Amino acid sequence: MKIIVPVKYSLNVYELKIDPSTRKPQLEAATYTLGDIDKNAIEEAIRIKEKQGGQVIAVCLGPEKAALELKRALAMGADEAYLITLKDTQYIDTRTTSKILAKFISDKLKEFDLIICGELSLDGISGQIGPRLAELLGIPIITHVRRIISLGDGKIVVERDAGDSYETVETTLPAIITVTKEINEPRIPSLRMIMLARKKPLHKIALDELMKPEENTIDIISIEAPKMERKKIIIKEEAIDEAVKKLVEYLRKEGVI
């Protein structure tokens, strides 16, 4: 099995702070990391390799400093990694990202059995990369996969989350699946795994060497946190039972419970 895992060098949303005066995120102080669900995708690829053998290749678009985070994928167990380098200030939307990945996979990696993507990134939450990439490569895709049931004989069978139910879906290989966080618990690399990762190949390819960057089709005009204000409602009933009753009635009226 040759498995490709596209990963994103993304904002660490857990550490993101908002300027209370402007309600805008303080991006200049933000930290970046591998996407949370991308780690689930890497983990699932490694588990397949451990059972069936093969090769796991991680691919990332990002600035030079993204190489440090890409090494995390190697430490987890990926065999090889590629960083398509962008300028620090270069913004690439999902359409352009998908075209770059498709071009890279077709020209550089060529043959493969499976591509595993995270279903979305927590900083963008678009969920577009997997479906766009499948369209460009002309291969089938199954989204929101929560469990791989079987893999072999040129096909994959999975259980996917359909919102209010689960579906069992089968397709032929090569294919793309996008996975949810429920599919596994990503491993934490040991010191030995981190040391071994230093010897694994991490290739860097400038975007200009791969293709001429296209103009983005999405312009970000503004990003603001929602405005939040306290209701400042105080319940002053002396009897605790009456106070609780009024509180519950109010919460129901607000649609909280």
DABEL-V141377 format. One record per run of one state. SS is the DSSP state (~ for helix, > for strand, _ for the rest). FROM is the first residue (numbers start at 0). TO is the last residue. Records with the same first field share a line. If there is no record, write none. Layout:
SS->FROM-TO  FROM-TO
//
This chain:
_->0-0  11-16  19-22  25-25  29-30  34-34  52-53  62-64  76-78  85-92  109-112  118-127  137-138  152-153  161-164  172-173  179-179  183-189  197-199  210-238  254-256
>->1-10  17-18  23-24  31-33  54-61  79-84  113-117  139-151  154-160  165-171  174-178  200-205
~->26-28  35-51  65-75  93-108  128-136  180-182  190-196  206-209  239-253
//
